[in-house]
Amino acid sequence: MDNKEPNILLHNKTDKPDNIVRKENLILDQCEEIERKLPGFLRGYFLYLKSAVLPMTRLAYLRDVYFFLQYLIQETDLTRAETPKQIRQEDLAAVNGMDVNLFLDYCRRYKVEKENTVHIYKNDKRALYRKRSSLSVFFKCLHRLGLIPDNITDTFDPIKVPKPSEKEIKALQDDEVMRMLDAVSTGTHLTKREHDFWEKTKYRDKAILTLFLTYGLRLSELRELNVSSFNFNRGEFKIYRKRGKESMMPINRSVEKALTEYFELERAKDDALAEEEKDAAFLSLQGKRMTERQIRELVKKYTSIGMETARSAGYSPHKLRATAATSLIGRGNSIYDVQALLDHENVTTTQLYAAHKLNVKRDLVRNFEWDEEFDRDFKE
């Protein structure tokens, strides 16, 4: 019997590019795959998620619920099921708030043995809070659908996560940005192996960093860019945001130069690429659309150079998003304009960057010297 997977042909009748539709379908396929592993009586819950939350949130909720049901099987006496799909409605009706609280405590640190290797997993408060939210939605929905008698969510222990305003915003300073861009432009501060790769990807790498720094793009937004996304005649390009939104972004001269150099001098020609890769904007050396991991490692390398620290201490693309926000606000731009550029759903998110005054701690301490030699520098 032939168990080979069938070829999937995409018949895209929308105005979205094929790669965006493929990504959306991949998320939906993952959701449906998990749903097939869960009990059939949860169909009402599946329908609720489909209509109430974004696809990525739906996938996260389903993963958390599946993991919780696995926990019930492996770590408790609340069910005799051997797989999550075999769990009965009565089993879930017997779950109480304390059972969920014990599960959340279990999630702080747990072990999984795979092929004679013990993997230790740890979750911080933010991850635990998300799991708690997933289960709150799950049990509230089951109660509303009449599948369980009580709404047990009121007895879930609270999980306090740091407010965004309480966290130190991590972003590059202007001198670090310039040092990073100098490194990607000249190849300085790279190891010999990194320099060998830089010779083949320097224009691509600079274009990626310039886009992150100028627009504060999310990692997924940059990865899904296509050559056809850019219209240099009109001076704009299209990105696909969260929540299925499309957004047109203006192209400034720095971005146009970086992209033009990459497209004309370095990017592989179409006749050397597979059909599905011909429109991908940023390609790996293998001629395929770059993965999120490859882009993340690229950013980590160059930001570590900018900060003059170890490669392992480099920043993620999200920190370049913070860098764009703080730089724009620091130059006097309107919070509401920056909110629109970065696609923040709520302006309070943008205000966090406005409250983050670049270099304020450094300047305070520099102007508060106790040694007369250094104090004199500021008095003269």
C-alpha positions as CSV (number, residue, x, y, z in Angstrom):
1,M,0.0,0.0,0.0
2,D,1.4,3.4,-1.0
3,N,1.5,5.7,2.0
4,K,3.1,8.6,0.2
5,E,1.5,12.0,0.9
6,P,-0.4,13.4,-2.0
7,N,0.9,16.5,-3.9
8,I,-1.0,19.6,-2.8
9,L,-1.9,22.0,-5.5
10,L,-2.9,25.5,-4.4
11,H,-5.8,27.1,-6.3
12,N,-5.5,30.6,-5.0
13,K,-8.5,32.8,-6.1
14,T,-7.7,35.5,-3.6
15,D,-5.6,38.7,-4.0
16,K,-3.1,37.4,-1.4
17,P,0.2,35.9,-2.6
18,D,0.5,32.1,-2.6
19,N,3.0,32.1,0.3
20,I,0.6,33.9,2.6
21,V,-2.3,31.6,1.7
22,R,0.0,28.6,2.3
23,K,1.0,29.9,5.7
24,E,-2.6,30.4,6.7
25,N,-3.6,26.9,5.4
26,L,-0.7,25.4,7.4
27,I,-2.0,26.9,10.6
28,L,-5.5,25.6,9.9
29,D,-4.2,22.2,9.0
30,Q,-2.3,22.1,12.4
31,C,-5.5,23.0,14.2
32,E,-7.5,20.3,12.5
33,E,-4.8,17.8,13.2
34,I,-5.0,18.4,16.9
35,E,-8.8,18.5,16.8
36,R,-8.7,14.9,15.4
37,K,-6.8,13.8,18.4
38,L,-9.3,15.3,20.9
39,P,-12.7,13.9,21.9
40,G,-15.6,14.3,19.5
41,F,-17.9,15.9,22.1
42,L,-15.6,19.0,22.0
43,R,-16.9,20.0,18.5
44,G,-18.8,23.0,20.0
45,Y,-15.5,24.2,21.5
46,F,-13.7,23.8,18.2
47,L,-16.4,25.9,16.5
48,Y,-16.1,28.6,19.2
49,L,-12.4,28.9,18.7
50,K,-12.8,29.1,14.9
51,S,-15.2,32.0,15.1
52,A,-13.8,33.8,18.2
53,V,-10.0,34.0,18.0
54,L,-7.2,34.4,15.5
55,P,-5.8,31.2,13.9
56,M,-2.5,31.4,15.8
57,T,-4.4,31.9,19.1
58,R,-6.7,29.0,18.2
59,L,-3.6,26.8,17.6
60,A,-2.1,27.8,20.9
61,Y,-5.3,27.1,22.8
62,L,-5.7,23.7,21.2
63,R,-2.1,22.7,22.0
64,D,-2.5,23.7,25.6
65,V,-5.8,21.7,25.9
66,Y,-4.2,18.7,24.3
67,F,-1.3,18.9,26.7
68,F,-3.6,19.3,29.7
69,L,-5.5,16.1,28.7
70,Q,-2.2,14.3,28.3
71,Y,-1.4,15.4,31.9
72,L,-4.7,14.1,33.1
73,I,-3.9,10.7,31.6
74,Q,-0.2,10.4,32.7
75,E,-0.1,12.3,36.0
76,T,-3.6,11.8,37.7
77,D,-6.3,9.3,38.5
78,L,-9.0,11.4,37.0
79,T,-9.4,9.3,33.9
80,R,-8.9,5.8,32.6
81,A,-8.3,6.9,29.1
82,E,-5.1,6.0,27.4
83,T,-5.2,8.8,24.8
84,P,-6.7,12.3,24.9
85,K,-9.3,11.2,22.3
86,Q,-10.6,8.6,24.7
87,I,-11.3,11.0,27.5
88,R,-15.0,11.1,28.4
89,Q,-17.3,14.0,29.1
90,E,-17.7,12.7,32.7
91,D,-13.9,12.9,33.2
92,L,-13.8,16.6,32.4
93,A,-16.9,17.1,34.6
94,A,-14.9,15.7,37.5
95,V,-12.1,18.2,37.1
96,N,-12.0,21.0,39.7
97,G,-10.1,24.2,40.2
98,M,-7.5,22.5,42.3
99,D,-6.7,20.0,39.6
100,V,-6.0,22.9,37.2
101,N,-3.9,24.6,39.8
102,L,-1.8,21.5,40.2
103,F,-1.4,21.2,36.5
104,L,-0.1,24.8,36.3
105,D,2.3,24.1,39.1
106,Y,3.4,20.9,37.2
107,C,4.1,23.1,34.1
108,R,6.6,25.2,36.0
109,R,9.1,22.5,35.5
110,Y,8.5,19.0,34.2
111,K,10.5,16.1,32.6
112,V,9.8,14.2,29.4
113,E,11.9,11.1,28.5
114,K,12.5,10.6,24.8
115,E,14.7,7.9,23.4
116,N,16.8,7.5,26.5
117,T,17.2,11.2,26.9
118,V,15.5,13.2,29.7
119,H,14.3,16.6,28.5
120,I,13.6,19.2,31.2
121,Y,11.0,21.9,30.4
122,K,10.6,25.1,32.3
123,N,7.9,27.8,31.8
124,D,8.1,31.4,33.1
125,K,5.1,33.2,34.5
126,R,4.1,34.6,31.1
127,A,3.9,31.0,29.7
128,L,2.0,29.8,32.7
129,Y,-0.5,32.7,32.4
130,R,-1.2,31.8,28.8
131,K,-1.9,28.2,29.7
132,R,-4.2,29.4,32.5
133,S,-6.0,31.6,30.0
134,S,-6.3,28.7,27.5
135,L,-7.9,26.5,30.2
136,S,-10.2,29.3,31.4
137,V,-11.6,29.7,27.9
138,F,-11.8,25.9,27.6
139,F,-13.8,25.3,30.8
140,K,-16.0,28.4,30.4
141,C,-16.9,27.2,26.9
142,L,-17.7,23.6,28.2
143,H,-19.9,25.1,30.9
144,R,-21.8,27.3,28.5
145,L,-22.3,24.3,26.1
146,G,-23.7,22.3,29.0
147,L,-20.9,19.7,28.9
148,I,-19.9,20.3,32.5
149,P,-22.1,21.3,35.4
150,D,-20.0,24.1,37.0
151,N,-17.8,27.0,35.9
152,I,-14.7,26.1,37.8
153,T,-12.6,29.0,36.5
154,D,-13.2,31.2,39.5
155,T,-11.2,28.8,41.6
156,F,-8.1,29.0,39.4
157,D,-5.2,30.5,41.3
158,P,-4.1,33.9,39.9
159,I,-0.8,34.2,38.1
160,K,0.8,37.6,38.4
161,V,2.9,38.5,35.4
162,P,5.0,41.7,35.2
163,K,3.2,44.6,33.6
164,P,4.8,45.8,30.4
165,S,5.6,49.1,32.1
166,E,7.5,47.2,34.9
167,K,9.8,45.6,32.4
168,E,13.0,47.2,31.1
169,I,12.5,47.8,27.3
170,K,15.5,46.2,25.5
171,A,16.5,48.2,22.4
172,L,19.7,49.2,20.6
173,Q,21.0,52.6,21.2
174,D,21.9,54.8,18.2
175,D,25.6,54.2,18.4
176,E,25.0,50.4,18.6
177,V,22.8,50.6,15.5
178,M,25.5,52.5,13.6
179,R,28.2,49.9,14.7
180,M,25.9,47.1,13.6
181,L,25.2,48.6,10.2
182,D,28.9,49.3,9.8
183,A,29.6,45.6,10.4
184,V,27.1,44.4,7.9
185,S,28.4,47.0,5.3
186,T,32.1,46.3,5.7
187,G,32.4,42.8,7.2
188,T,34.3,44.1,10.3
189,H,34.2,42.2,13.6
190,L,33.2,38.9,12.0
191,T,35.0,35.6,12.5
192,K,36.6,34.1,9.4
193,R,33.7,31.7,8.9
194,E,31.2,34.5,9.3
195,H,33.1,36.6,6.9
196,D,33.0,33.9,4.3
197,F,29.3,33.8,4.5
198,W,29.1,37.6,4.6
199,E,30.8,37.8,1.2
200,K,27.8,35.9,-0.2
201,T,25.0,37.5,1.8
202,K,26.1,41.1,2.8
203,Y,23.5,42.9,0.6
204,R,20.7,40.5,1.8
205,D,21.7,40.9,5.4
206,K,21.8,44.7,5.2
207,A,18.4,44.9,3.5
208,I,16.9,42.7,6.3
209,L,18.4,44.8,9.1
210,T,17.4,48.1,7.4
211,L,13.8,46.9,7.0
212,F,13.6,45.9,10.7
213,L,15.1,49.1,11.9
214,T,13.0,51.4,9.6
215,Y,9.5,49.8,10.0
216,G,9.7,47.7,13.2
217,L,8.4,44.7,11.2
218,R,7.5,41.5,13.0
219,L,9.6,38.5,12.1
220,S,6.8,36.8,10.3
221,E,6.0,39.9,8.3
222,L,9.5,40.2,7.0
223,R,9.9,36.5,6.2
224,E,6.8,36.5,4.0
225,L,7.8,39.5,1.9
226,N,8.0,38.8,-1.8
227,V,9.8,40.5,-4.7
228,S,6.3,41.4,-6.0
229,S,5.6,43.0,-2.6
230,F,7.7,46.0,-3.6
231,N,6.6,48.7,-6.1
232,F,9.6,51.0,-6.5
233,N,7.8,53.2,-9.1
234,R,5.2,54.0,-6.5
235,G,7.6,54.0,-3.6
236,E,5.7,51.5,-1.5
237,F,5.5,47.9,-0.5
238,K,2.8,45.6,0.9
239,I,2.9,43.6,4.1
240,Y,0.5,41.2,5.7
241,R,-0.2,41.9,9.3
242,K,-1.7,39.9,12.2
243,R,-5.4,39.5,12.1
244,G,-5.3,39.1,8.3
245,K,-4.7,42.9,7.6
246,E,-2.9,44.2,4.7
247,S,-0.8,47.4,5.0
248,M,1.0,49.6,2.5
249,M,4.3,51.0,3.7
250,P,6.3,53.9,2.0
251,I,9.8,53.2,0.9
252,N,12.5,55.7,1.9
253,R,15.9,56.1,0.1
254,S,17.9,54.0,2.6
255,V,15.5,51.1,2.2
256,E,15.3,51.4,-1.6
257,K,19.1,51.5,-1.9
258,A,19.5,48.4,0.3
259,L,16.8,46.4,-1.5
260,T,18.0,47.4,-5.0
261,E,21.5,46.4,-4.2
262,Y,20.4,43.0,-2.9
263,F,17.9,42.3,-5.8
264,E,20.4,43.4,-8.5
265,L,23.8,42.3,-7.2
266,E,23.2,39.3,-5.0
267,R,19.8,37.6,-5.1
268,A,19.7,34.4,-7.3
269,K,18.1,34.8,-10.7
270,D,14.6,33.2,-11.2
271,D,15.9,30.6,-13.7
272,A,18.0,29.1,-10.9
273,L,15.1,28.8,-8.4
274,A,12.3,26.4,-7.9
275,E,8.9,27.7,-9.0
276,E,7.6,28.3,-5.4
277,E,10.7,30.3,-4.5
278,K,10.9,32.7,-7.4
279,D,8.9,35.4,-5.7
280,A,10.4,35.0,-2.2
281,A,12.2,38.2,-1.3
282,F,14.9,36.9,1.0
283,L,16.6,33.6,0.1
284,S,19.0,31.3,1.9
285,L,22.2,30.2,0.1
286,Q,20.2,27.1,-0.9
287,G,17.8,29.2,-2.9
288,K,14.9,28.8,-0.6
289,R,12.8,31.3,1.4
290,M,14.7,32.0,4.6
291,T,13.2,30.4,7.7
292,E,12.4,32.4,10.8
293,R,15.2,30.7,12.6
294,Q,17.7,31.7,9.9
295,I,16.6,35.3,10.2
296,R,16.7,35.2,13.9
297,E,20.2,34.0,14.0
298,L,21.3,36.6,11.5
299,V,19.8,39.4,13.7
300,K,21.4,37.9,16.8
301,K,24.8,37.9,15.2
302,Y,24.8,41.5,14.0
303,T,23.1,42.9,17.1
304,S,25.8,41.2,19.3
305,I,28.4,43.1,17.2
306,G,26.6,46.4,17.7
307,M,26.5,45.8,21.4
308,E,30.0,44.4,21.5
309,T,28.9,41.3,23.4
310,A,29.0,37.6,22.9
311,R,27.0,36.1,20.0
312,S,24.7,34.3,22.4
313,A,23.8,37.6,24.0
314,G,22.6,39.2,20.7
315,Y,19.1,40.5,20.4
316,S,16.0,39.0,18.6
317,P,14.2,40.6,15.7
318,H,11.5,41.8,18.3
319,K,14.2,43.9,19.9
320,L,14.8,45.6,16.6
321,R,11.1,46.4,16.6
322,A,11.6,48.0,20.0
323,T,14.6,49.9,18.6
324,A,12.5,51.3,15.7
325,A,9.8,52.4,18.2
326,T,12.1,54.1,20.6
327,S,14.2,55.7,17.9
328,L,11.1,57.1,16.1
329,I,9.6,58.5,19.4
330,G,12.9,59.8,20.5
331,R,13.1,61.9,17.3
332,G,9.9,63.6,18.2
333,N,7.4,61.6,16.1
334,S,3.8,61.3,17.3
335,I,2.9,58.3,19.4
336,Y,-0.2,57.7,17.2
337,D,1.9,57.8,14.0
338,V,4.3,55.3,15.5
339,Q,1.3,53.2,16.6
340,A,0.0,53.1,13.0
341,L,3.5,52.2,11.6
342,L,4.1,49.4,14.0
343,D,0.5,48.1,13.9
344,H,0.0,48.2,17.7
345,E,-3.6,47.3,18.4
346,N,-3.7,49.6,21.5
347,V,-1.8,52.9,21.8
348,T,-0.9,52.0,25.4
349,T,1.6,49.6,23.9
350,T,3.3,52.4,22.0
351,Q,3.2,54.6,25.1
352,L,5.5,52.1,26.8
353,Y,8.2,53.0,24.3
354,A,7.5,56.7,24.8
355,A,8.1,56.3,28.6
356,H,11.4,54.5,27.8
357,K,13.8,57.5,27.6
358,L,16.8,56.4,25.7
359,N,20.0,56.8,27.7
360,V,18.3,58.4,30.7
361,K,19.9,56.2,33.3
362,R,23.3,56.5,31.7
363,D,23.1,60.3,31.5
364,L,21.9,60.5,35.1
365,V,24.8,58.5,36.4
366,R,27.4,60.2,34.1
367,N,26.4,63.6,35.5
368,F,26.7,62.3,39.1
369,E,30.4,61.6,39.4
370,W,32.1,61.5,42.9
371,D,35.7,61.5,41.6
372,E,36.7,65.2,41.1
373,E,38.7,64.2,38.0
374,F,35.6,63.1,36.2
375,D,33.2,65.5,37.8
376,R,35.3,68.4,36.4
377,D,34.7,67.3,32.9
378,F,31.1,68.2,33.2
379,K,31.6,71.5,35.0
380,E,34.1,72.9,32.5
